Amino acid sequence: MSIIQDYPSRLSDPASRKMETFSYLPEMTKDQIRKQVQWVVDHGWNPAIEHTEPENAGGYYWYMWKLPMFGETDVDAILAELDECHAANPGHHVRLIGYDNFTQSQGANMVVYRGQPV
């Protein structure tokens, strides 16, 4: 039997909290983030950007950054919006969502920038 690693996550320590699958992996490089955004675009999903304070990341409601980018296929434009959201909200977590038109649900959801608790 393999050893299963415990990830200690506590409500009292926002920095310890994990969100989505990618949060358990090492931080992604700019190139890896670009590939994930390209993957969302290649699937024909509509990108949207959300952000929130680290202490509220476990909640269901995140603030929407502008409107979803319906039909956007330019990866550079999506990355620029992620950067702009991060610059405007430097202490917040910023995530990218890919909305699937067919299933009318989120097909992808990943935190691109992690904010530091204040």
C-alpha distances in whole Angstrom, upper triangle without the diagonal:
4,7,9,13,15,19,21,24,27,30,32,31,32,30,27,27,25,27,25,23,25,25,21,22,25,28,30,33,36,35,32,34,36,34,33,36,37,34,36,39,38,37,41,39,41,40,41,40,40,39,39,39,35,36,37,34,32,35,36,39,39,43,43,45,48,48,45,46,46,47,46,45,46,42,45,46,43,42,45,45,41,43,46,44,42,45,47,44,43,41,39,36,37,35,36,36,36,38,38,41,40,38,40,36,35,33,32,31,31,32,34,35,34,36,37,37,41
4,6,9,13,16,19,22,25,28,30,28,29,27,24,24,22,24,23,20,21,22,18,19,21,25,26,29,32,32,29,30,33,31,30,33,34,32,33,37,36,35,38,37,39,38,38,37,37,36,36,36,32,33,34,31,29,33,34,37,37,40,41,42,45,45,42,43,44,44,43,42,43,39,41,43,40,38,42,42,38,40,43,41,39,42,44,41,39,37,36,33,34,32,33,33,34,36,36,39,39,36,38,35,32,31,29,29,28,29,30,32,30,33,33,34,38
4,6,10,13,15,19,22,25,27,25,26,24,21,21,20,22,22,19,20,20,16,17,19,23,25,28,32,32,28,30,33,31,30,33,35,32,33,37,37,36,39,37,39,37,37,36,35,35,34,34,30,31,32,29,27,31,32,35,35,38,39,40,44,44,41,42,44,44,43,42,43,39,41,42,39,38,41,41,37,38,41,39,37,40,42,39,37,35,34,31,32,31,32,33,34,36,36,40,39,37,38,35,32,31,29,28,27,27,29,30,28,31,30,31,35
4,7,10,13,15,19,22,24,22,23,21,18,18,16,19,18,16,18,17,13,15,18,21,23,26,30,30,26,27,31,29,27,30,32,30,31,34,34,33,36,34,36,34,34,33,32,31,31,30,27,27,28,25,24,27,28,31,31,35,36,37,40,41,38,39,41,41,40,40,40,37,38,40,36,35,38,38,34,35,38,36,34,37,39,36,34,32,31,28,29,28,29,29,31,33,33,37,36,34,35,31,29,28,26,25,24,24,26,27,25,28,28,28,32
4,7,9,12,16,19,21,19,20,18,15,15,14,17,17,15,16,14,11,13,15,18,21,24,27,28,25,26,29,28,26,29,31,29,30,34,34,33,36,34,35,33,33,31,30,29,28,27,24,24,26,23,22,25,27,30,29,32,34,35,38,39,37,38,40,40,39,38,39,35,37,38,35,33,36,35,32,33,36,34,31,34,36,33,31,29,28,25,27,26,27,28,30,32,33,37,37,34,35,31,28,28,25,24,22,22,24,24,22,25,24,25,28
4,6,9,12,16,17,16,17,16,12,12,12,15,16,15,16,14,11,14,16,19,21,25,28,29,26,26,30,29,27,29,32,30,30,34,35,34,36,34,35,32,32,30,28,27,26,25,21,21,23,20,19,22,24,27,27,30,32,33,37,38,36,37,39,40,39,39,39,35,37,38,34,33,35,35,31,32,35,32,30,33,34,31,29,27,26,23,25,25,27,27,29,31,33,36,36,34,34,30,28,27,25,23,21,21,23,23,21,23,22,22,26
4,6,10,13,15,13,13,12,8,9,8,12,13,13,14,11,9,12,13,16,19,22,25,27,23,23,27,27,24,27,30,28,28,32,33,32,34,31,32,30,29,27,25,24,22,21,17,18,19,17,16,20,22,24,24,27,29,30,34,34,33,34,36,38,36,36,36,33,34,35,31,30,32,31,28,29,31,29,26,29,31,27,26,23,22,19,22,21,24,25,27,29,31,34,35,32,32,29,26,25,23,21,19,18,20,20,17,19,18,19,22
4,7,10,11,10,11,11,7,8,9,13,15,15,16,13,12,15,16,18,21,25,27,29,26,26,30,29,27,29,32,31,31,34,35,34,36,34,34,31,30,28,26,24,22,20,16,16,18,16,15,19,21,24,24,27,29,30,34,35,34,36,38,39,38,38,38,35,36,36,33,31,34,32,29,30,32,29,27,30,30,27,25,22,21,20,22,22,25,26,29,31,33,36,37,34,34,30,27,28,25,22,20,19,22,21,18,19,18,17,20
4,7,9,7,8,8,5,5,7,11,13,15,15,12,12,15,16,17,21,24,26,28,26,25,28,29,26,28,31,30,29,32,34,33,35,32,32,29,27,25,23,20,18,17,13,13,14,13,12,15,18,20,20,23,26,27,31,32,31,33,35,37,36,36,36,33,34,34,31,29,31,30,26,27,29,26,24,27,28,24,23,20,19,17,20,20,23,24,27,28,31,34,35,32,31,28,25,26,23,20,18,17,20,19,15,16,15,14,18
4,5,5,7,9,6,7,10,13,16,18,18,15,15,18,20,20,23,27,29,31,28,27,31,31,28,30,33,32,31,35,37,35,37,33,33,30,28,26,23,21,18,16,13,11,13,13,11,14,18,20,20,23,26,28,31,33,32,34,36,39,37,38,38,35,36,36,32,31,33,31,28,29,30,27,25,27,28,24,23,19,18,17,21,21,24,25,28,30,32,36,37,34,33,29,27,28,25,22,21,19,21,20,17,17,15,13,16
4,5,6,9,8,8,11,13,16,19,20,16,17,20,22,22,25,28,29,32,29,28,31,32,29,30,34,33,31,34,37,35,36,33,32,30,27,25,21,19,16,14,11,8,10,11,9,12,15,17,18,21,24,26,29,31,30,33,35,38,36,38,38,35,36,35,32,31,32,30,27,28,29,25,24,26,26,22,21,18,17,16,19,20,24,24,28,29,32,35,36,33,32,28,26,27,25,22,21,19,21,20,16,16,15,12,15
4,6,9,9,10,13,16,19,21,22,18,19,22,23,23,26,29,30,33,31,29,33,34,31,32,36,35,34,37,39,38,39,36,35,32,29,27,23,20,17,14,11,9,12,13,12,15,18,20,20,22,26,27,31,33,32,35,37,40,39,40,40,37,37,37,33,32,33,31,28,29,29,26,24,26,26,22,21,18,17,17,21,22,26,27,30,32,35,38,39,36,35,31,29,31,28,25,23,21,23,21,17,16,14,11,13
4,5,6,7,11,14,17,19,19,15,16,19,19,19,22,25,27,30,28,26,30,31,28,30,33,32,31,35,37,36,37,34,33,30,28,25,22,19,16,13,10,9,12,12,12,15,19,20,19,22,25,26,30,31,31,33,36,38,37,38,37,34,34,34,31,29,30,29,25,26,27,24,22,24,24,20,19,15,15,15,19,20,24,25,29,31,33,37,38,36,34,31,28,29,26,23,21,18,20,18,14,13,11,9,11
4,5,6,9,11,15,17,17,13,15,17,18,17,20,23,24,27,25,23,27,28,25,26,30,29,28,31,33,33,34,30,29,26,24,21,18,15,12,10,6,6,9,8,9,12,16,16,16,18,21,22,26,28,27,29,32,34,33,34,33,30,31,30,27,26,27,25,22,22,23,20,18,21,21,17,16,12,12,11,15,16,20,22,25,27,30,33,35,32,31,27,25,26,23,19,17,15,17,14,11,10,8,7,10
4,6,8,11,14,16,15,11,13,15,14,14,17,20,22,24,22,21,25,26,24,25,28,28,27,30,32,32,33,30,29,26,24,21,19,16,14,11,8,9,12,10,12,15,18,19,17,19,22,23,26,28,28,29,32,34,32,33,32,29,29,29,26,24,26,24,21,21,23,20,17,20,21,17,15,12,12,11,14,16,20,22,25,27,30,34,35,33,32,28,25,26,23,19,17,14,15,13,9,9,7,7,10
4,7,10,13,14,14,10,11,13,14,14,18,21,23,25,23,22,26,26,24,26,29,28,27,31,33,32,34,30,30,27,25,23,20,18,16,14,10,11,13,12,12,15,18,20,19,21,24,25,29,30,29,31,34,35,34,34,34,30,31,31,28,26,28,27,23,24,26,23,20,23,24,20,18,16,15,13,17,17,21,22,25,28,30,34,35,33,32,28,25,26,23,19,17,14,16,15,11,12,11,10,14
4,7,10,12,12,9,10,13,14,14,17,21,22,25,22,21,24,25,22,24,27,26,25,28,30,29,31,28,27,24,23,20,18,16,14,12,9,9,11,9,8,12,15,16,16,19,21,22,26,27,26,28,31,33,31,32,32,29,29,29,26,25,27,25,21,23,24,21,19,22,23,19,18,15,14,12,15,15,18,19,22,24,27,30,32,29,28,24,21,22,20,16,14,12,15,14,11,12,12,11,15
4,7,8,9,6,7,10,12,12,15,18,20,22,19,18,22,22,19,21,24,23,22,25,27,26,28,25,25,22,21,19,17,15,14,14,11,12,12,9,9,13,14,16,16,19,20,22,25,26,25,26,28,30,29,29,29,26,27,28,24,23,25,24,20,22,24,21,19,22,23,20,19,17,15,12,14,13,16,17,20,22,24,28,29,26,26,22,19,19,16,13,11,10,13,13,10,13,13,14,18
4,7,8,6,8,11,13,13,14,18,19,21,18,16,19,20,16,18,21,20,19,22,24,23,24,21,21,18,17,15,14,13,12,13,11,12,12,8,8,11,12,14,13,16,17,19,22,23,21,23,25,27,25,26,26,23,25,25,21,20,23,21,18,20,22,19,17,21,22,18,18,16,14,10,11,10,12,13,16,18,20,24,25,23,22,18,15,16,13,10,8,7,11,12,10,12,14,15,19
4,6,6,8,10,13,13,14,17,18,20,16,15,18,17,14,16,19,17,16,20,21,19,21,18,19,17,16,15,14,14,15,16,14,16,15,11,11,13,13,15,14,17,18,19,22,22,20,22,23,25,24,24,25,22,24,24,20,20,22,21,18,20,22,20,19,22,23,21,20,19,16,12,13,10,11,12,14,16,18,21,22,20,20,16,13,13,10,7,6,8,11,13,12,15,17,18,22
4,6,6,8,11,12,12,16,18,18,15,14,17,16,13,16,18,16,16,19,20,19,21,19,20,18,18,18,17,18,18,19,17,19,18,15,14,17,17,19,18,21,21,22,25,25,22,23,25,26,25,24,25,22,24,25,21,20,23,23,19,21,24,22,21,24,26,23,23,21,19,15,15,13,13,13,15,17,19,22,23,21,21,18,14,13,11,9,8,10,12,14,14,17,19,21,24
4,5,5,8,8,9,12,14,15,11,11,14,13,11,14,16,15,15,18,19,19,21,19,20,17,18,16,16,17,18,19,16,19,19,15,15,18,18,20,18,21,21,21,24,24,22,22,24,25,23,23,23,20,21,22,19,18,21,20,17,19,22,20,18,22,23,21,20,19,17,14,13,11,12,13,15,18,19,23,24,22,23,19,16,14,11,9,7,8,9,12,12,15,17,19,23
4,5,7,8,10,13,15,17,14,13,17,16,14,16,19,18,18,21,23,22,24,22,22,19,19,17,16,15,16,16,13,16,16,13,13,16,17,19,17,20,20,21,24,25,23,24,26,27,26,25,25,22,23,24,20,19,22,21,17,19,21,19,17,21,22,20,18,17,15,12,13,11,13,15,17,20,22,26,27,25,25,21,18,17,14,11,8,7,9,10,9,13,14,16,20
4,7,9,11,15,17,18,15,15,19,18,16,19,21,20,20,24,25,24,26,24,25,23,22,21,20,19,19,19,16,18,19,15,15,19,20,22,21,23,24,25,28,29,27,27,29,30,29,28,28,25,26,27,24,22,25,25,21,22,25,23,21,24,26,23,22,20,19,15,16,15,17,18,20,23,24,28,29,27,27,23,20,19,16,14,11,11,13,14,13,16,17,18,22
4,6,8,12,15,15,12,13,16,16,14,17,19,18,19,22,23,23,26,24,25,22,22,21,21,20,21,21,18,21,21,18,18,22,22,24,22,25,25,25,28,29,27,27,29,30,28,27,26,23,24,26,23,21,24,24,20,21,24,23,21,24,26,24,22,21,19,16,17,16,17,18,20,23,25,28,29,28,28,24,21,20,16,15,12,12,12,14,13,17,18,20,24
4,6,9,13,14,11,12,16,16,15,18,20,19,20,23,24,25,27,25,26,23,23,22,21,21,21,21,18,21,22,19,20,23,25,26,24,25,26,25,29,30,28,28,30,30,28,27,26,22,23,25,22,20,23,23,19,20,23,22,19,22,25,23,20,20,19,16,17,16,18,20,22,25,27,30,32,30,30,27,23,22,19,17,13,12,12,13,12,16,16,19,22
4,7,10,12,9,10,13,14,13,15,18,18,19,21,23,24,26,24,24,21,21,19,19,18,19,19,17,20,21,18,19,22,23,24,21,23,23,22,26,27,25,25,28,28,25,25,23,20,20,22,19,16,19,20,16,16,19,19,16,19,21,19,17,17,16,13,14,14,15,18,20,23,25,29,31,29,29,26,22,21,17,15,12,10,9,9,10,13,14,17,20
4,7,8,6,6,10,10,10,12,14,15,16,18,20,21,23,21,22,19,19,18,18,18,20,20,19,22,23,19,21,24,24,25,22,23,23,22,24,25,23,23,25,25,23,21,20,16,17,19,17,14,17,18,14,15,18,18,16,18,21,20,18,18,17,15,14,13,14,16,18,22,23,27,29,28,28,25,21,20,16,14,11,10,8,10,11,15,17,20,23
4,5,5,6,9,10,11,12,14,15,17,19,20,22,23,22,23,20,20,19,20,20,22,22,21,25,25,22,24,27,27,27,24,25,24,22,25,26,24,23,26,25,22,21,19,15,15,18,16,13,15,17,14,14,18,18,16,18,21,20,18,20,19,16,15,15,15,18,20,23,25,28,30,30,30,27,23,22,18,17,14,13,10,11,13,16,18,22,24
4,6,5,6,9,10,11,12,14,16,17,18,20,22,21,21,17,18,17,19,19,21,22,22,25,26,23,25,27,27,27,23,24,22,20,23,24,22,20,23,23,20,18,16,12,12,14,13,10,12,14,12,11,15,16,14,16,19,19,17,19,18,16,15,14,14,17,18,22,24,27,29,29,29,26,23,21,18,17,14,13,10,11,14,17,19,23,25
4,5,5,6,9,10,10,12,14,15,16,19,20,20,20,18,20,19,21,21,24,26,25,28,28,25,27,29,29,29,26,26,25,23,24,25,23,21,23,22,19,17,15,12,12,15,14,11,14,16,14,14,18,19,17,19,22,22,21,23,22,19,17,16,15,18,18,22,23,26,28,28,28,26,23,21,18,18,15,15,12,14,17,20,23,26,29
4,5,5,6,9,10,11,13,14,15,17,19,18,19,17,18,18,20,20,23,24,23,26,26,23,25,27,26,27,24,25,24,22,24,25,22,21,23,22,19,17,16,13,14,16,14,12,15,17,14,15,19,19,18,20,23,22,21,22,21,18,16,15,14,16,16,20,21,25,26,26,26,24,20,18,15,15,12,13,10,13,16,19,22,25,28
4,5,5,6,9,10,11,13,14,16,17,16,16,14,15,14,16,17,19,21,20,24,24,20,22,24,24,23,21,21,20,18,20,21,19,17,20,19,17,15,14,10,11,13,11,9,12,13,11,12,15,15,14,17,20,19,18,19,18,15,13,11,10,13,14,17,19,22,24,24,24,21,18,16,13,12,10,10,7,10,13,17,19,23,25
4,5,5,6,9,10,11,12,14,16,15,15,13,15,15,17,19,22,24,23,27,26,23,25,27,26,26,23,23,21,19,20,21,18,16,18,17,14,13,11,7,8,11,9,7,11,13,11,12,15,16,16,18,21,21,20,22,20,18,15,13,12,14,14,17,19,22,24,24,24,22,19,17,14,14,12,13,10,13,17,20,23,26,28
4,5,5,6,9,10,10,12,14,14,16,14,16,17,19,21,24,26,25,29,28,24,26,28,27,27,24,25,23,21,23,22,20,18,19,18,15,13,12,9,11,14,12,11,15,16,14,16,19,19,19,21,24,24,23,25,23,20,17,15,13,14,13,17,18,21,22,23,23,21,18,16,13,14,13,14,12,15,19,22,25,28,31
4,5,5,6,9,10,11,13,12,13,11,14,14,16,18,21,23,22,26,25,21,23,24,23,23,21,22,20,19,21,20,17,16,17,17,15,13,13,10,12,14,11,11,14,15,13,15,18,18,18,21,23,22,22,23,20,17,15,12,10,11,10,14,15,18,20,20,20,18,15,12,9,10,9,11,10,14,16,20,23,26,29
4,5,5,6,9,10,11,10,11,8,11,12,15,17,20,23,23,26,25,21,23,24,23,22,20,20,18,16,18,17,14,12,14,13,11,10,10,6,9,10,8,8,12,12,10,13,16,16,16,19,20,20,21,22,20,17,14,11,8,9,9,12,14,17,19,19,19,17,14,12,10,10,10,12,10,14,17,20,23,26,29
4,5,5,6,9,10,10,12,11,14,15,18,20,24,27,26,30,28,25,27,28,26,26,23,23,21,20,20,19,16,14,15,13,11,8,9,6,10,11,10,10,14,14,14,16,18,19,19,22,24,24,24,26,24,21,18,15,12,12,11,14,14,17,19,20,20,19,16,14,12,13,13,15,14,17,20,24,27,30,32
4,5,5,6,9,9,11,11,14,16,18,21,24,27,26,29,28,24,26,26,25,25,23,24,21,21,22,20,17,15,16,14,13,11,12,10,13,15,12,13,17,17,16,18,21,21,21,24,26,25,26,27,24,21,18,15,12,12,10,12,12,15,16,17,18,16,14,11,9,12,12,15,14,18,21,24,27,30,33
4,6,5,7,6,8,7,11,13,16,18,22,25,25,28,26,22,24,24,22,22,20,21,18,18,18,17,13,12,12,11,10,9,11,9,13,13,11,12,15,15,14,17,19,19,20,23,24,23,24,25,22,19,16,13,10,9,6,9,9,12,14,14,15,13,11,8,7,10,11,14,14,17,20,23,26,29,32
4,5,5,6,7,8,11,14,17,20,24,27,27,30,28,25,27,27,25,24,22,22,19,18,18,17,13,11,11,9,8,6,8,7,11,12,10,12,15,15,15,18,19,19,21,23,24,25,26,27,24,22,18,15,12,11,8,10,10,12,14,16,16,15,13,11,11,13,14,17,16,19,22,25,29,31,34
4,5,8,10,11,15,17,21,24,27,30,30,33,31,28,29,29,27,27,25,26,23,22,22,20,17,14,14,11,11,8,11,10,14,15,13,15,18,18,18,21,23,23,24,27,28,28,29,30,28,25,21,18,15,14,11,12,12,13,14,16,17,17,15,12,12,15,16,19,18,22,25,28,32,34,37
4,6,9,11,14,17,20,23,26,29,29,32,30,27,27,27,25,25,24,25,22,22,22,20,16,14,13,11,12,10,13,13,17,17,15,17,20,19,19,22,24,23,25,28,29,28,30,31,28,25,21,18,14,13,9,10,8,10,11,12,13,13,12,9,10,14,15,19,19,23,25,28,32,34,37
4,7,9,13,16,19,23,26,29,30,32,30,27,28,28,25,25,23,23,20,20,20,17,13,12,10,8,9,8,12,12,16,15,14,16,19,18,19,22,23,23,24,27,28,28,29,31,27,25,21,18,14,12,9,9,7,8,10,12,12,13,12,10,12,15,17,20,20,23,26,29,32,34,37
4,6,10,13,16,19,22,26,26,29,26,23,24,24,21,21,20,20,17,17,17,14,11,10,8,8,9,9,12,12,16,15,12,15,18,16,16,20,21,20,22,25,25,25,27,28,24,22,18,15,11,9,5,5,5,7,9,10,10,10,9,8,9,11,14,17,17,21,23,26,29,31,34
4,7,10,13,17,20,24,25,27,25,22,23,23,20,19,17,17,14,14,13,11,7,6,5,6,7,9,11,12,15,13,10,14,16,14,14,18,18,17,20,22,22,22,24,26,22,20,17,14,10,8,5,5,7,8,11,12,11,11,9,9,10,12,14,16,16,19,22,24,28,30,32
4,7,10,14,17,21,22,24,22,19,21,21,18,17,15,15,12,11,11,10,6,5,7,8,7,9,11,10,12,11,8,10,12,10,10,14,15,14,16,19,19,19,21,22,19,16,13,10,7,6,5,6,9,11,14,15,13,12,10,10,9,10,11,13,13,16,19,21,24,26,28
4,7,10,14,18,19,21,19,17,19,18,16,14,12,11,8,8,8,7,4,6,8,11,10,12,13,13,14,12,9,11,12,9,9,13,13,11,14,17,16,16,18,19,16,14,11,8,6,5,6,8,11,13,16,16,14,12,10,11,10,9,11,12,12,14,17,18,22,24,26
4,7,11,14,16,18,16,14,17,16,14,13,10,9,6,5,8,8,7,9,12,14,13,15,15,13,14,12,9,10,11,8,7,10,10,8,10,13,13,12,14,15,12,11,7,6,5,6,9,11,14,16,20,19,17,15,12,14,12,10,10,10,10,11,13,15,18,20,22
4,7,11,13,15,13,11,13,13,11,9,6,5,4,5,9,10,9,12,15,17,16,18,19,17,18,16,12,13,14,11,9,12,12,8,10,13,12,11,13,13,10,8,6,5,7,8,11,13,16,18,21,20,18,15,13,15,13,10,10,9,10,11,12,13,16,17,19
4,7,9,12,10,9,12,12,12,9,6,5,7,7,11,13,13,15,18,21,19,21,21,19,19,18,15,15,15,12,10,12,12,8,8,11,10,8,10,10,6,5,4,6,9,11,15,16,20,22,25,24,21,19,16,18,15,12,11,9,10,9,10,9,13,14,15
4,6,8,6,6,10,9,10,8,5,6,9,10,14,16,16,19,22,25,23,25,25,23,23,21,18,18,18,16,13,15,14,11,10,13,12,8,10,9,5,5,7,9,12,14,18,19,23,25,28,26,23,20,18,20,18,14,13,11,12,11,10,9,11,11,13
4,5,5,6,10,10,12,11,9,9,13,13,17,19,20,22,25,28,27,28,28,26,25,24,21,20,21,18,16,16,16,13,12,14,13,9,10,7,5,6,9,12,15,17,21,22,26,28,31,29,27,24,21,23,21,17,15,12,14,11,9,7,9,8,9
4,5,5,8,10,13,12,11,12,15,16,20,22,22,24,27,30,28,29,29,26,26,25,22,21,22,20,17,17,18,15,13,16,15,11,11,8,6,6,10,12,16,18,21,23,26,29,32,29,28,24,21,23,20,16,15,11,13,11,8,6,7,6,9
4,6,8,9,12,12,11,14,17,18,22,24,24,27,29,32,31,32,32,30,30,29,26,25,25,23,20,21,21,18,17,19,18,14,14,11,9,10,13,15,19,20,24,25,28,31,33,31,29,25,23,25,22,19,17,15,17,15,12,10,9,7,9
4,6,6,9,8,8,11,14,16,19,21,21,24,27,30,29,31,30,28,29,27,24,24,25,22,19,21,21,17,16,19,18,14,15,12,10,10,12,13,17,18,21,22,25,28,30,28,25,22,20,23,20,17,16,14,16,15,12,11,12,10,12
4,5,8,8,7,11,13,15,19,20,20,22,25,27,26,28,28,26,26,25,22,21,23,20,17,19,20,16,15,18,17,14,15,12,9,7,10,10,14,15,18,20,23,25,27,25,23,20,17,19,17,13,12,10,13,12,10,10,12,11,14
4,7,9,9,13,16,18,21,22,22,24,26,29,28,30,30,28,29,28,24,24,26,23,20,22,23,19,19,22,21,18,18,16,13,11,13,13,16,16,19,20,23,26,27,24,23,19,17,19,17,14,14,12,16,15,13,13,15,13,16
4,6,7,11,14,17,20,20,20,23,25,28,28,30,30,28,29,28,25,25,26,23,21,23,23,19,19,22,21,18,19,17,14,12,14,14,16,16,19,19,22,24,26,23,21,18,17,19,18,15,15,14,17,17,15,15,17,15,18
4,7,10,12,15,18,18,17,21,22,25,25,27,28,27,28,27,23,24,25,22,20,23,23,19,20,23,21,19,21,19,15,14,14,13,15,14,17,16,19,21,23,20,18,15,14,17,16,13,14,14,18,18,17,17,19,18,21
4,7,9,13,15,15,15,19,21,24,24,26,27,26,27,25,22,22,23,20,18,21,20,17,18,21,19,16,18,17,13,13,13,12,14,13,16,16,19,21,23,21,18,16,14,18,17,14,15,14,17,17,17,16,19,18,20
4,6,9,12,13,13,17,19,22,21,24,24,23,23,22,18,19,20,16,15,17,17,13,14,17,15,13,15,14,10,9,9,9,11,11,15,15,19,21,23,22,19,16,14,17,15,12,13,12,14,14,14,13,16,16,18
4,6,9,11,12,15,18,21,20,23,23,22,22,20,17,18,18,14,13,16,14,11,13,15,13,11,14,13,10,10,9,10,12,12,16,16,20,21,24,23,20,18,16,19,17,14,15,13,15,14,15,14,17,17,18
4,6,7,8,11,14,17,17,20,20,19,20,17,14,16,16,12,12,14,13,10,12,15,13,12,15,15,12,12,10,10,10,10,13,14,17,18,22,21,18,16,14,17,16,13,14,14,15,15,16,16,19,20,21
4,6,8,10,13,16,15,18,17,17,17,14,12,13,12,9,9,11,10,7,10,12,10,10,13,15,12,12,9,10,10,11,14,15,18,20,23,23,20,18,16,18,17,15,15,14,14,14,16,15,19,20,21
4,7,9,11,15,14,17,17,17,17,13,12,14,13,9,11,13,11,9,13,14,12,13,16,18,15,16,13,13,12,13,15,15,19,19,23,23,20,19,17,20,18,17,18,17,17,17,19,19,22,24,24
4,6,8,12,12,15,16,17,17,14,12,15,15,11,13,16,14,12,16,17,16,16,20,21,18,18,15,14,12,12,13,12,16,16,19,20,16,16,15,17,17,16,18,18,18,19,21,22,25,26,27
4,6,9,9,13,14,14,16,13,10,14,14,11,12,15,15,13,16,18,17,18,20,22,19,17,14,12,10,9,9,9,12,12,16,17,14,13,12,14,14,13,15,16,16,18,20,22,25,27,28
4,6,6,9,10,11,13,10,8,12,12,10,12,15,14,14,17,19,18,19,21,23,20,19,15,14,11,10,10,10,12,13,16,18,15,15,14,15,14,15,16,17,16,19,22,23,27,28,30
4,6,9,11,13,15,12,11,15,16,13,15,18,18,17,20,22,22,23,25,27,24,22,19,16,13,12,10,9,11,10,14,15,13,14,14,14,15,16,18,20,19,22,25,26,30,32,33
4,6,9,12,14,12,11,15,16,15,16,19,19,19,22,24,24,25,27,29,26,24,21,18,15,13,11,11,11,10,14,16,14,16,15,15,15,17,19,21,20,23,26,28,32,34,36
4,6,8,10,8,8,11,12,11,13,16,16,17,19,21,21,23,25,27,24,22,19,17,13,13,11,12,13,13,16,18,17,17,16,16,15,17,18,19,18,21,24,26,30,32,34
4,6,9,8,8,11,13,13,14,17,18,19,21,22,23,25,26,28,26,24,20,18,14,14,12,13,14,15,17,19,19,19,17,16,15,17,18,20,18,21,25,27,31,33,35
4,5,5,7,9,10,11,13,15,16,17,19,20,21,23,24,27,25,23,19,18,14,15,14,16,17,18,21,23,22,22,20,18,17,18,18,19,17,20,24,26,29,32,34
4,5,5,6,9,10,11,12,14,15,17,18,20,21,22,24,22,20,17,15,12,14,13,15,17,19,21,23,22,21,18,17,15,16,15,16,14,17,20,23,26,29,31
4,5,5,6,9,10,10,12,14,15,16,18,20,20,23,22,20,17,16,14,16,16,18,20,22,25,26,25,24,21,20,18,18,17,17,15,16,20,22,25,29,30
4,5,5,6,9,10,10,12,14,15,16,18,19,22,21,19,16,15,13,15,15,17,19,20,24,25,23,23,20,20,18,18,17,17,15,17,20,22,25,28,30
4,5,5,6,9,10,11,12,14,15,17,18,20,18,16,13,12,9,11,11,14,16,18,21,22,20,19,17,16,14,14,14,14,12,14,17,19,23,26,27
4,5,5,6,9,10,11,12,14,15,16,18,17,15,12,11,10,12,13,16,19,21,24,25,23,22,19,18,15,15,13,13,10,12,15,17,21,24,25
4,5,5,6,9,10,10,12,14,15,18,17,16,13,13,12,15,16,19,22,23,26,27,25,24,21,21,19,18,16,15,12,13,17,18,21,24,25
4,5,5,6,8,10,10,12,14,16,15,14,11,11,10,13,14,16,20,21,25,25,23,22,19,19,17,16,15,14,12,12,16,16,20,22,24
4,5,5,6,9,10,11,11,14,12,11,7,8,8,11,13,16,19,21,25,25,23,21,18,18,15,13,12,10,8,9,12,13,17,19,21
4,5,5,6,9,10,10,13,12,12,9,11,11,15,17,20,23,25,28,28,26,25,21,22,19,17,15,13,9,9,12,13,16,19,20
4,5,5,6,9,10,13,12,13,10,12,13,16,18,20,24,26,29,29,27,25,22,23,20,18,17,15,12,11,14,14,17,20,20
4,5,5,6,8,11,9,10,7,10,11,14,16,19,22,24,27,27,25,23,20,21,19,16,15,12,11,10,12,12,15,17,18
4,5,5,5,8,7,8,6,10,12,15,18,21,24,26,30,29,27,25,21,22,19,16,14,11,9,7,9,9,12,14,15
4,6,5,9,10,11,10,13,15,18,21,24,27,29,33,32,30,28,25,26,23,20,18,15,13,10,12,11,13,16,16
4,6,9,9,12,11,14,16,19,21,23,27,29,32,32,29,27,25,26,23,21,19,16,15,12,14,12,14,16,16
4,6,6,8,8,12,15,17,21,23,27,29,32,31,28,26,23,25,22,19,17,14,13,10,11,9,11,12,12
4,6,8,9,13,16,19,22,25,28,31,34,33,31,28,25,26,23,20,17,14,12,9,9,7,8,11,11
4,7,9,13,16,19,23,25,29,31,34,33,31,28,25,26,23,19,17,13,13,9,8,4,6,7,7
4,6,10,13,16,19,22,25,28,31,29,27,24,21,23,20,16,14,10,11,8,7,4,7,8,10
4,7,10,13,17,19,22,25,28,26,24,21,18,19,16,13,10,7,8,5,4,5,8,10,12
4,7,10,14,16,20,22,25,24,22,19,16,17,14,11,9,6,6,5,7,8,11,13,16
4,7,10,13,16,19,22,20,19,16,12,13,10,7,5,4,5,7,9,11,14,16,19
4,7,10,13,16,19,18,16,14,10,11,8,6,5,6,7,10,12,14,18,20,23
4,6,10,13,15,14,13,10,7,8,5,4,7,9,10,13,15,17,21,22,25
4,6,9,12,12,10,9,6,5,5,6,9,12,13,16,18,21,24,26,29
4,6,9,9,7,6,5,6,7,9,12,15,16,19,21,23,27,28,31
4,6,6,5,6,6,5,8,11,15,18,19,22,24,27,30,32,34
4,6,5,7,9,9,12,15,18,21,22,25,28,30,33,35,37
4,5,8,10,10,13,16,20,23,25,28,30,32,36,37,40
4,5,8,8,12,15,18,22,24,27,28,31,34,35,38
4,7,9,12,14,18,21,23,25,27,29,32,33,36
4,6,9,11,14,17,20,22,24,26,29,30,33
4,6,7,11,14,16,19,20,23,26,27,30
4,7,10,14,16,19,21,24,27,28,31
4,7,10,12,16,17,20,23,25,28
4,7,10,13,14,17,20,21,24
4,6,9,11,14,17,19,22
4,6,7,10,13,15,18
4,7,10,13,16,19
4,6,10,13,15
4,7,9,12
4,6,9
4,6
4
